[in-house]
């Protein structure tokens, strides 16, 4: 986790502490946004050069895998409003 007082509300922090999953792959701890309070959220983890995404309600479901550059582009798009719904 990043040093300091911790993430502000709405900021997910990916931890670097590795764990070994059922397939023998090293992954970081699963984290979700501090905005998630209903349990119907997604969680993310680091696994080598990949960012993994899963459904927090069904952690046994298949995980989505993204390269770190793909994830960075997605996050940048979110921050710049590329996915905002138009009324």
BAVOTOR-861993 format. One line per field, with one value per residue: residue in three letters; z, y, x of N, C-alpha, C, O, CB in turn; residue number from 1. Coordinates in nm, 3 decimals. Each point is the difference from the previous one (the first is absolute). Glycine has a CB too. Example, Ala and Ser with C-alpha at 12.3 -4.5 7.8 and 13.67 -1.06 7.14 Angstrom:
2
rest	ALA; SER
nzz	0.780; -0.197
nyy	-0.569; 0.222
nxx	1.319; 0.154
cazz	0.000; 0.006
cayy	0.119; 0.119
caxx	-0.089; 0.082
czz	0.000; 0.073
cyy	0.120; 0.109
cxx	0.090; -0.077
ozz	0.066; 0.017
oyy	-0.002; 0.111
oxx	0.104; 0.051
cbzz	0.059; -0.232
cbyy	-0.115; -0.174
cbxx	-0.293; 0.067
nr	1; 2
***
This chain:
87
rest	UNK; UNK; UNK; UNK; UNK; UNK; UNK; UNK; UNK; UNK; UNK; UNK; UNK; UNK; UNK; UNK; UNK; UNK; UNK; UNK; UNK; UNK; UNK; UNK; UNK; UNK; UNK; UNK; UNK; UNK; UNK; UNK; UNK; UNK; UNK; UNK; UNK; UNK; UNK; UNK; UNK; UNK; UNK; UNK; UNK; UNK; UNK; UNK; UNK; UNK; UNK; UNK; UNK; UNK; UNK; UNK; UNK; UNK; UNK; UNK; UNK; UNK; UNK; UNK; UNK; UNK; UNK; UNK; UNK; UNK; UNK; UNK; UNK; UNK; UNK; UNK; UNK; UNK; UNK; UNK; UNK; UNK; UNK; UNK; UNK; UNK; UNK
nzz	0.000; -0.177; 0.251; 0.125; 0.202; -0.202; -0.288; 0.058; 0.054; -0.269; 0.061; -0.094; 0.178; -0.249; 0.317; -0.152; 0.190; -0.261; 0.090; -0.132; -0.177; 0.074; -0.196; 0.261; -0.029; 0.226; 0.049; 0.132; 0.217; -0.222; 0.019; -0.018; -0.051; 0.309; -0.215; 0.137; 0.207; -0.199; 0.074; -0.308; -0.005; -0.246; 0.229; -0.178; 0.072; -0.124; -0.167; -0.027; -0.122; 0.176; 0.107; 0.115; -0.082; 0.242; -0.023; 0.297; -0.082; -0.078; 0.198; -0.217; -0.248; -0.186; 0.167; -0.237; -0.059; -0.019; -0.122; 0.283; -0.284; 0.063; 0.277; -0.123; -0.201; 0.235; 0.167; -0.244; -0.047; 0.295; -0.016; -0.262; 0.127; -0.177; 0.177; 0.013; -0.045; -0.256; 0.222
nyy	-0.117; 0.229; 0.009; 0.137; -0.022; -0.276; 0.054; 0.297; -0.179; -0.181; -0.181; -0.330; 0.028; -0.235; -0.104; 0.007; -0.244; -0.212; -0.132; -0.249; 0.075; -0.276; 0.049; -0.004; 0.337; 0.137; 0.101; 0.263; -0.105; -0.057; 0.333; 0.028; 0.297; 0.057; -0.032; -0.308; 0.101; -0.252; -0.211; 0.140; 0.007; -0.111; -0.128; 0.157; -0.251; 0.154; -0.285; 0.142; 0.232; -0.026; 0.265; -0.311; 0.168; -0.211; 0.102; 0.147; -0.233; -0.220; 0.003; -0.239; 0.239; -0.097; 0.187; 0.196; -0.099; 0.336; -0.069; 0.146; 0.117; -0.090; 0.149; 0.273; 0.013; -0.039; 0.239; 0.206; -0.059; 0.068; 0.278; 0.089; -0.072; -0.289; -0.067; 0.307; -0.203; 0.211; 0.094
nxx	0.085; 0.138; 0.200; -0.249; -0.184; -0.008; -0.062; -0.096; -0.250; 0.096; 0.282; -0.071; 0.277; 0.053; 0.073; 0.281; -0.152; 0.103; -0.271; 0.137; -0.293; -0.067; 0.262; 0.238; -0.107; 0.199; -0.322; 0.114; -0.181; -0.234; 0.045; -0.313; 0.056; 0.059; -0.266; -0.026; -0.268; -0.106; 0.252; 0.004; 0.370; 0.119; 0.178; 0.222; 0.180; 0.248; -0.026; 0.339; -0.047; -0.307; -0.129; -0.120; -0.268; -0.117; -0.288; 0.112; -0.221; 0.237; 0.316; -0.102; -0.017; 0.232; 0.201; -0.107; 0.311; 0.017; 0.297; 0.035; -0.101; -0.303; 0.008; 0.100; -0.247; -0.214; 0.109; -0.009; -0.310; -0.076; 0.137; -0.169; -0.325; 0.093; -0.270; -0.179; -0.262; 0.004; -0.234
cazz	0.000; -0.001; 0.134; 0.032; 0.079; -0.065; -0.114; 0.023; -0.047; -0.144; -0.059; 0.030; 0.000; -0.020; 0.091; -0.066; 0.073; -0.086; 0.051; -0.101; -0.022; -0.014; -0.114; 0.028; -0.050; 0.100; -0.020; 0.115; 0.067; -0.072; 0.060; -0.067; 0.031; 0.128; -0.029; -0.002; 0.129; -0.020; -0.026; -0.143; -0.056; -0.058; 0.074; -0.087; 0.058; -0.091; -0.017; -0.096; -0.089; -0.024; 0.100; 0.001; 0.044; 0.028; 0.062; 0.145; 0.049; -0.046; -0.018; -0.072; -0.143; -0.077; 0.016; -0.120; 0.007; -0.083; 0.015; 0.080; -0.086; -0.031; 0.122; 0.016; -0.100; 0.047; 0.115; -0.052; -0.066; 0.104; 0.061; -0.097; -0.034; -0.125; 0.017; 0.065; -0.072; -0.056; 0.027
cayy	0.117; 0.123; 0.053; 0.120; -0.016; -0.093; 0.058; 0.079; -0.068; -0.010; -0.038; -0.136; -0.012; -0.138; -0.035; -0.073; -0.124; -0.112; -0.123; -0.105; -0.042; -0.144; -0.050; 0.019; 0.129; 0.105; 0.112; 0.088; -0.008; 0.058; 0.124; 0.066; 0.142; 0.035; 0.036; -0.122; -0.032; -0.091; -0.136; -0.026; 0.078; -0.078; 0.003; -0.009; -0.050; -0.009; -0.133; 0.021; 0.113; 0.009; 0.047; -0.091; 0.060; -0.102; 0.041; -0.020; -0.085; -0.136; -0.002; -0.122; 0.017; 0.029; 0.132; 0.069; 0.032; 0.113; 0.045; 0.124; 0.116; 0.006; 0.047; 0.142; 0.074; -0.002; 0.091; 0.136; 0.030; 0.024; 0.130; 0.107; 0.002; -0.070; -0.100; 0.062; -0.019; 0.123; 0.006
caxx	-0.085; 0.077; 0.024; -0.076; -0.121; -0.092; -0.072; -0.120; -0.120; -0.010; 0.127; 0.045; 0.145; 0.042; 0.108; 0.108; 0.026; -0.039; -0.060; -0.002; -0.137; -0.021; 0.076; 0.141; 0.045; 0.010; -0.091; -0.011; -0.129; -0.113; -0.048; -0.111; -0.011; -0.062; -0.139; -0.079; -0.059; -0.113; 0.048; -0.011; 0.110; 0.109; 0.125; 0.116; 0.125; 0.114; 0.059; 0.107; -0.024; -0.143; -0.096; -0.114; -0.126; -0.102; -0.125; 0.013; -0.109; 0.023; 0.145; 0.038; -0.028; 0.122; 0.061; 0.045; 0.143; 0.042; 0.138; 0.004; -0.021; -0.143; -0.069; 0.033; -0.079; -0.138; -0.011; 0.013; -0.126; -0.100; 0.031; -0.027; -0.141; -0.029; -0.106; -0.114; -0.125; -0.059; -0.145
czz	0.000; 0.142; 0.022; 0.076; -0.062; -0.109; 0.046; -0.053; -0.152; -0.069; 0.043; -0.009; -0.017; 0.089; -0.073; 0.070; -0.081; 0.079; -0.113; -0.014; -0.019; -0.115; 0.018; -0.050; 0.114; -0.035; 0.124; 0.063; -0.087; 0.076; -0.079; 0.047; 0.136; -0.020; 0.005; 0.140; -0.012; -0.020; -0.147; -0.077; -0.075; 0.088; -0.101; 0.078; -0.107; -0.004; -0.108; -0.082; -0.026; 0.116; -0.015; 0.054; 0.023; 0.066; 0.150; 0.058; -0.034; -0.031; -0.073; -0.150; -0.075; 0.022; -0.136; 0.020; -0.098; 0.020; 0.077; -0.085; -0.041; 0.119; 0.021; -0.098; 0.042; 0.115; -0.046; -0.070; 0.098; 0.061; -0.092; -0.049; -0.128; 0.010; 0.071; -0.086; -0.046; 0.025; -0.123
cyy	0.123; 0.051; 0.127; -0.036; -0.097; 0.069; 0.086; -0.077; 0.002; -0.039; -0.141; -0.004; -0.148; -0.027; -0.082; -0.132; -0.118; -0.114; -0.102; -0.048; -0.151; -0.061; 0.019; 0.131; 0.102; 0.113; 0.089; -0.020; 0.065; 0.124; 0.053; 0.144; 0.022; 0.048; -0.123; -0.029; -0.102; -0.144; -0.036; 0.078; -0.092; 0.016; -0.013; -0.050; 0.002; -0.143; 0.012; 0.125; 0.023; 0.067; -0.093; 0.072; -0.112; 0.064; -0.029; -0.089; -0.147; -0.017; -0.125; 0.012; 0.031; 0.144; 0.058; 0.035; 0.113; 0.024; 0.131; 0.124; 0.014; 0.055; 0.149; 0.085; 0.005; 0.100; 0.145; 0.042; 0.029; 0.138; 0.117; 0.000; -0.071; -0.096; 0.056; -0.020; 0.135; -0.004; 0.044
cxx	0.089; 0.018; -0.081; -0.125; -0.099; -0.079; -0.116; -0.119; -0.003; 0.129; 0.036; 0.151; 0.032; 0.119; 0.104; 0.033; -0.052; -0.061; 0.005; -0.144; -0.008; 0.079; 0.151; 0.057; 0.003; -0.096; 0.006; -0.137; -0.107; -0.046; -0.118; -0.007; -0.063; -0.144; -0.092; -0.053; -0.112; 0.044; -0.008; 0.105; 0.095; 0.122; 0.114; 0.121; 0.107; 0.050; 0.107; -0.025; -0.148; -0.073; -0.121; -0.121; -0.099; -0.121; 0.009; -0.110; 0.022; 0.148; 0.048; -0.026; 0.129; 0.047; 0.033; 0.146; 0.031; 0.149; -0.002; -0.020; -0.146; -0.078; 0.025; -0.080; -0.147; -0.019; 0.010; -0.129; -0.112; 0.021; -0.033; -0.145; -0.039; -0.117; -0.122; -0.125; -0.054; -0.150; -0.074
ozz	0.051; 0.086; -0.096; 0.060; 0.063; -0.015; 0.104; -0.078; -0.062; -0.122; 0.117; -0.089; 0.074; -0.004; -0.095; -0.049; -0.027; 0.115; -0.116; 0.098; 0.010; 0.001; -0.091; -0.005; 0.086; -0.113; 0.108; -0.053; -0.069; 0.122; -0.118; 0.102; 0.044; 0.097; 0.008; 0.091; 0.101; 0.007; -0.040; -0.077; 0.000; 0.070; -0.105; 0.121; -0.119; 0.103; -0.119; 0.055; -0.086; 0.114; -0.108; 0.091; -0.082; 0.049; 0.040; 0.108; 0.065; -0.117; -0.047; -0.077; 0.061; 0.019; -0.093; 0.111; -0.115; 0.111; -0.002; 0.047; -0.013; -0.016; 0.035; 0.035; -0.018; -0.002; 0.048; 0.014; -0.023; 0.016; 0.047; -0.090; -0.048; -0.101; 0.037; -0.122; 0.075; -0.020; 0.003
oyy	-0.005; -0.019; 0.062; -0.107; -0.032; 0.122; -0.024; -0.094; 0.103; -0.017; -0.027; 0.062; -0.084; 0.072; -0.073; -0.077; -0.008; -0.024; 0.037; -0.039; -0.069; -0.120; -0.030; 0.017; 0.002; 0.049; -0.045; -0.072; 0.098; -0.003; -0.031; 0.036; -0.078; 0.010; 0.015; -0.031; -0.056; -0.091; -0.102; 0.090; -0.122; 0.100; -0.063; 0.019; -0.004; -0.067; -0.009; 0.109; 0.081; -0.004; -0.011; 0.082; -0.091; 0.113; -0.114; -0.057; -0.088; -0.002; -0.003; -0.087; 0.038; 0.092; -0.073; 0.033; -0.004; -0.013; 0.072; 0.096; 0.111; 0.083; 0.074; 0.109; 0.103; 0.079; 0.086; 0.115; 0.091; 0.076; 0.108; 0.077; 0.019; -0.034; -0.074; 0.014; 0.098; -0.103; 0.012
oxx	0.113; -0.085; -0.045; -0.010; -0.101; 0.009; -0.061; 0.016; 0.021; 0.002; 0.024; 0.059; -0.049; 0.100; -0.031; 0.082; -0.119; 0.034; 0.017; -0.063; 0.102; 0.028; 0.077; 0.122; -0.087; 0.000; 0.038; -0.084; 0.027; -0.014; -0.017; 0.059; -0.084; -0.075; -0.122; 0.076; -0.044; -0.083; 0.056; -0.033; -0.018; 0.015; -0.017; 0.010; -0.030; 0.007; -0.029; -0.014; -0.035; 0.045; -0.057; 0.011; -0.013; 0.007; 0.024; 0.017; -0.055; 0.040; 0.114; 0.041; 0.100; -0.081; 0.035; 0.041; -0.042; 0.052; -0.100; -0.061; -0.051; -0.089; -0.092; -0.047; -0.065; -0.095; -0.075; -0.044; -0.080; -0.095; -0.033; -0.034; -0.111; -0.061; -0.091; 0.005; 0.001; -0.065; -0.122
cbzz	0.071; -0.316; 0.095; -0.263; 0.018; 0.227; -0.242; 0.065; 0.273; 0.136; -0.120; 0.000; 0.075; -0.234; 0.290; -0.028; 0.249; -0.271; 0.280; -0.046; -0.112; 0.095; -0.053; -0.004; -0.313; 0.159; -0.258; -0.051; 0.294; -0.213; 0.204; -0.123; -0.288; -0.006; -0.150; -0.284; -0.023; -0.106; 0.267; 0.103; 0.185; -0.304; 0.314; -0.263; 0.285; -0.056; 0.188; -0.066; -0.019; -0.254; 0.102; -0.063; -0.046; -0.025; -0.254; -0.095; -0.089; 0.023; 0.255; 0.282; -0.008; -0.190; 0.318; -0.159; 0.182; -0.097; -0.214; 0.113; -0.070; -0.142; 0.067; 0.043; -0.163; -0.067; 0.103; -0.042; -0.164; 0.033; 0.084; 0.021; 0.168; 0.044; -0.031; 0.231; 0.060; -0.158; 0.235
cbyy	-0.118; 0.074; -0.161; 0.220; 0.261; -0.252; -0.172; 0.312; -0.039; 0.183; 0.267; -0.161; 0.289; -0.072; 0.077; 0.295; 0.130; 0.088; 0.087; -0.033; 0.292; 0.152; 0.082; -0.259; -0.054; -0.109; -0.092; 0.241; -0.095; -0.223; 0.084; -0.253; 0.128; 0.051; 0.175; -0.060; 0.284; 0.279; 0.040; -0.132; 0.291; -0.072; -0.037; 0.167; -0.142; 0.307; -0.112; -0.356; -0.125; -0.201; 0.257; -0.281; 0.307; -0.288; 0.069; 0.279; 0.282; -0.014; 0.139; -0.045; 0.044; -0.261; 0.007; 0.060; -0.233; 0.116; -0.187; -0.211; -0.134; -0.279; -0.303; -0.171; -0.173; -0.322; -0.262; -0.147; -0.234; -0.323; -0.219; -0.090; 0.190; 0.056; -0.100; 0.157; -0.306; 0.122; 0.039
cbxx	-0.299; -0.002; 0.276; 0.099; 0.134; -0.024; 0.127; 0.114; -0.145; -0.177; 0.051; -0.274; 0.080; -0.184; -0.127; 0.008; 0.105; 0.147; -0.169; 0.303; -0.154; -0.254; -0.273; -0.102; -0.008; 0.241; -0.190; 0.244; 0.086; -0.056; 0.248; -0.187; 0.067; 0.302; 0.203; 0.061; 0.103; -0.042; -0.127; -0.212; -0.002; -0.107; -0.091; -0.100; -0.094; 0.055; -0.187; 0.054; 0.255; -0.030; 0.139; 0.140; 0.058; 0.171; -0.155; 0.092; -0.101; -0.275; -0.094; -0.091; -0.333; 0.010; 0.060; -0.273; 0.098; -0.281; 0.174; 0.214; 0.286; 0.115; 0.115; 0.278; 0.226; 0.074; 0.175; 0.292; 0.151; 0.081; 0.212; 0.273; 0.106; 0.299; 0.266; 0.146; -0.051; 0.245; 0.166
nr	1; 2; 3; 4; 5; 6; 7; 8; 9; 10; 11; 12; 13; 14; 15; 16; 17; 18; 19; 20; 21; 22; 23; 24; 25; 26; 27; 28; 29; 30; 31; 32; 33; 34; 35; 36; 37; 38; 39; 40; 41; 42; 43; 44; 45; 46; 47; 48; 49; 50; 51; 52; 53; 54; 55; 56; 57; 58; 59; 60; 61; 62; 63; 64; 65; 66; 67; 68; 69; 70; 71; 72; 73; 74; 75; 76; 77; 78; 79; 80; 81; 82; 83; 84; 85; 86; 87
***
